Every structure is written in structure tokens, then in C-alpha cells.
Amino acid sequence: MTASELQVDINSDMGEGFGAYKLGDDAAILDIVSSANVACGFHAGDPEIMAVTFSMA
């Protein structure tokens, strides 16, 4: 494999805020990453933040 054939996946955890507590600038990060892990509400995130993050992605 040559250097020109290599690909890098830039990944980030997103949508981890809860209610009034916003963590990170998800919209800005989405412009940079090639994939994202969106919180599903168990340890982080809430339904509204998850919906907004999904709609931006």
C-alpha cells in the first residue's frame, strides 16, 4: 500500500450535553470529522440534543 492509498478517519464523540449543559461545539466539529459517535442517552445526551445532532449530521 502506498502513501497515496492511505485513508484516515477523523472521528469524534458528539451530542453529549444534557439539557442546558452543552458540551462542545458539535456543529463546528461536524465540519472537520469524517465520522461521529452520537450519544444515545445512557451515559450522556438527551432526546433533544440527540435529535439536533442527528439533523446536523
VMD Tcl script that builds the backbone (N, CA, C; Angstrom):
set m [mol new atoms 171]
animate dup $m
set s [atomselect $m all]
$s set {name element resname resid chain x y z} {
  {N N MET 1 A 0.850 -1.176 0.000}
  {CA C MET 1 A 0.000 0.000 0.000}
  {C C MET 1 A 0.895 1.239 0.000}
  {N N THR 2 A 0.600 2.158 -0.890}
  {CA C THR 2 A 1.382 3.385 -0.962}
  {C C THR 2 A 0.743 4.468 -0.102}
  {N N ALA 3 A 1.511 5.509 0.145}
  {CA C ALA 3 A 1.018 6.614 0.969}
  {C C ALA 3 A -0.214 7.265 0.348}
  {N N SER 4 A -0.294 7.309 -0.970}
  {CA C SER 4 A -1.452 7.940 -1.616}
  {C C SER 4 A -2.722 7.097 -1.491}
  {N N GLU 5 A -2.587 5.828 -1.123}
  {CA C GLU 5 A -3.743 4.953 -0.949}
  {C C GLU 5 A -4.269 4.923 0.484}
  {N N LEU 6 A -3.541 5.507 1.414}
  {CA C LEU 6 A -3.948 5.501 2.817}
  {C C LEU 6 A -5.095 6.481 3.055}
  {N N GLN 7 A -6.012 6.102 3.930}
  {CA C GLN 7 A -7.101 6.980 4.333}
  {C C GLN 7 A -7.126 7.055 5.853}
  {N N VAL 8 A -7.459 8.216 6.366}
  {CA C VAL 8 A -7.561 8.414 7.805}
  {C C VAL 8 A -8.990 8.819 8.134}
  {N N ASP 9 A -9.573 8.157 9.122}
  {CA C ASP 9 A -10.910 8.503 9.591}
  {C C ASP 9 A -10.761 9.389 10.822}
  {N N ILE 10 A -11.249 10.612 10.747}
  {CA C ILE 10 A -11.224 11.513 11.896}
  {C C ILE 10 A -12.595 11.423 12.557}
  {N N ASN 11 A -12.615 10.922 13.787}
  {CA C ASN 11 A -13.845 10.572 14.489}
  {C C ASN 11 A -13.970 11.377 15.774}
  {N N SER 12 A -15.210 11.652 16.183}
  {CA C SER 12 A -15.433 12.396 17.421}
  {C C SER 12 A -16.708 11.921 18.108}
  {N N ASP 13 A -16.696 11.940 19.438}
  {CA C ASP 13 A -17.915 11.723 20.214}
  {C C ASP 13 A -18.708 13.024 20.201}
  {N N MET 14 A -20.018 12.932 20.004}
  {CA C MET 14 A -20.833 14.131 19.869}
  {C C MET 14 A -22.162 13.970 20.590}
  {N N GLY 15 A -22.865 15.092 20.766}
  {CA C GLY 15 A -24.201 15.072 21.357}
  {C C GLY 15 A -24.209 14.673 22.813}
  {N N GLU 16 A -23.163 15.021 23.535}
  {CA C GLU 16 A -23.031 14.555 24.914}
  {C C GLU 16 A -23.516 15.542 25.962}
  {N N GLY 17 A -24.108 16.650 25.545}
  {CA C GLY 17 A -24.668 17.579 26.511}
  {C C GLY 17 A -25.941 17.019 27.125}
  {N N PHE 18 A -26.471 17.732 28.114}
  {CA C PHE 18 A -27.720 17.307 28.752}
  {C C PHE 18 A -28.483 18.546 29.186}
  {N N GLY 19 A -29.673 18.742 28.619}
  {CA C GLY 19 A -30.480 19.906 28.975}
  {C C GLY 19 A -29.747 21.199 28.663}
  {N N ALA 20 A -29.612 22.051 29.669}
  {CA C ALA 20 A -28.953 23.346 29.490}
  {C C ALA 20 A -27.433 23.229 29.423}
  {N N TYR 21 A -26.892 22.056 29.700}
  {CA C TYR 21 A -25.438 21.865 29.733}
  {C C TYR 21 A -24.949 21.381 28.379}
  {N N LYS 22 A -24.463 22.318 27.570}
  {CA C LYS 22 A -23.947 21.996 26.246}
  {C C LYS 22 A -22.461 21.671 26.366}
  {N N LEU 23 A -22.059 20.552 25.814}
  {CA C LEU 23 A -20.655 20.145 25.852}
  {C C LEU 23 A -20.106 20.122 24.435}
  {N N GLY 24 A -19.163 21.002 24.151}
  {CA C GLY 24 A -18.553 21.033 22.827}
  {C C GLY 24 A -19.406 21.768 21.808}
  {N N ASP 25 A -18.796 22.057 20.670}
  {CA C ASP 25 A -19.471 22.738 19.559}
  {C C ASP 25 A -19.671 21.711 18.446}
  {N N ASP 26 A -20.740 20.929 18.555}
  {CA C ASP 26 A -20.968 19.835 17.615}
  {C C ASP 26 A -21.036 20.311 16.167}
  {N N ALA 27 A -21.666 21.441 15.908}
  {CA C ALA 27 A -21.791 21.937 14.532}
  {C C ALA 27 A -20.420 22.210 13.923}
  {N N ALA 28 A -19.522 22.810 14.684}
  {CA C ALA 28 A -18.180 23.104 14.174}
  {C C ALA 28 A -17.381 21.826 13.962}
  {N N ILE 29 A -17.515 20.886 14.875}
  {CA C ILE 29 A -16.778 19.626 14.762}
  {C C ILE 29 A -17.246 18.828 13.545}
  {N N LEU 30 A -18.551 18.866 13.232}
  {CA C LEU 30 A -19.059 18.120 12.079}
  {C C LEU 30 A -18.438 18.577 10.768}
  {N N ASP 31 A -17.959 19.819 10.710}
  {CA C ASP 31 A -17.281 20.309 9.508}
  {C C ASP 31 A -15.897 19.685 9.344}
  {N N ILE 32 A -15.358 19.106 10.411}
  {CA C ILE 32 A -13.987 18.597 10.411}
  {C C ILE 32 A -13.919 17.075 10.324}
  {N N VAL 33 A -14.798 16.380 11.028}
  {CA C VAL 33 A -14.698 14.920 11.147}
  {C C VAL 33 A -15.274 14.203 9.926}
  {N N SER 34 A -14.825 12.960 9.740}
  {CA C SER 34 A -15.380 12.132 8.669}
  {C C SER 34 A -16.377 11.113 9.214}
  {N N SER 35 A -16.408 10.930 10.533}
  {CA C SER 35 A -17.416 10.082 11.170}
  {C C SER 35 A -17.620 10.554 12.602}
  {N N ALA 36 A -18.783 10.220 13.157}
  {CA C ALA 36 A -19.105 10.682 14.510}
  {C C ALA 36 A -19.817 9.589 15.296}
  {N N ASN 37 A -19.574 9.574 16.603}
  {CA C ASN 37 A -20.296 8.709 17.536}
  {C C ASN 37 A -21.272 9.612 18.283}
  {N N VAL 38 A -22.563 9.432 18.060}
  {CA C VAL 38 A -23.562 10.286 18.698}
  {C C VAL 38 A -24.087 9.594 19.949}
  {N N ALA 39 A -24.060 10.315 21.068}
  {CA C ALA 39 A -24.534 9.772 22.344}
  {C C ALA 39 A -25.988 9.327 22.214}
  {N N CYS 40 A -26.319 8.238 22.874}
  {CA C CYS 40 A -27.669 7.655 22.781}
  {C C CYS 40 A -28.473 7.807 24.061}
  {N N GLY 41 A -28.005 8.627 25.000}
  {CA C GLY 41 A -28.797 8.929 26.176}
  {C C GLY 41 A -28.566 8.057 27.390}
  {N N PHE 42 A -27.683 7.076 27.325}
  {CA C PHE 42 A -27.449 6.238 28.501}
  {C C PHE 42 A -26.487 6.920 29.473}
  {N N HIS 43 A -25.301 7.264 29.006}
  {CA C HIS 43 A -24.333 7.934 29.879}
  {C C HIS 43 A -24.232 9.423 29.571}
  {N N ALA 44 A -24.733 9.845 28.426}
  {CA C ALA 44 A -24.650 11.252 28.025}
  {C C ALA 44 A -25.737 11.526 26.992}
  {N N GLY 45 A -26.032 12.801 26.803}
  {CA C GLY 45 A -27.021 13.189 25.810}
  {C C GLY 45 A -28.444 13.109 26.351}
  {N N ASP 46 A -29.341 13.798 25.676}
  {CA C ASP 46 A -30.770 13.715 25.977}
  {C C ASP 46 A -31.511 13.727 24.639}
  {N N PRO 47 A -32.800 13.440 24.615}
  {CA C PRO 47 A -33.514 13.326 23.335}
  {C C PRO 47 A -33.408 14.562 22.442}
  {N N GLU 48 A -33.481 15.751 23.017}
  {CA C GLU 48 A -33.409 16.967 22.195}
  {C C GLU 48 A -32.025 17.148 21.584}
  {N N ILE 49 A -30.983 16.994 22.384}
  {CA C ILE 49 A -29.618 17.155 21.877}
  {C C ILE 49 A -29.307 16.082 20.835}
  {N N MET 50 A -29.758 14.857 21.070}
  {CA C MET 50 A -29.541 13.791 20.087}
  {C C MET 50 A -30.225 14.126 18.766}
  {N N ALA 51 A -31.465 14.616 18.813}
  {CA C ALA 51 A -32.202 14.955 17.592}
  {C C ALA 51 A -31.511 16.072 16.819}
  {N N VAL 52 A -31.039 17.083 17.519}
  {CA C VAL 52 A -30.337 18.194 16.864}
  {C C VAL 52 A -29.047 17.695 16.224}
  {N N THR 53 A -28.298 16.872 16.937}
  {CA C THR 53 A -27.040 16.346 16.406}
  {C C THR 53 A -27.294 15.484 15.175}
  {N N PHE 54 A -28.297 14.613 15.224}
  {CA C PHE 54 A -28.629 13.782 14.061}
  {C C PHE 54 A -29.024 14.638 12.869}
  {N N SER 55 A -29.795 15.694 13.094}
  {CA C SER 55 A -30.235 16.534 11.978}
  {C C SER 55 A -29.068 17.282 11.341}
  {N N MET 56 A -28.063 17.647 12.131}
  {CA C MET 56 A -26.881 18.322 11.584}
  {C C MET 56 A -26.010 17.355 10.790}
  {N N ALA 57 A -25.950 16.097 11.248}
  {CA C ALA 57 A -25.087 15.107 10.590}
  {C C ALA 57 A -25.683 14.736 9.251}
}
mol reanalyze $m
mol bondsrecalc $m
mol representation Tube
mol addrep $m
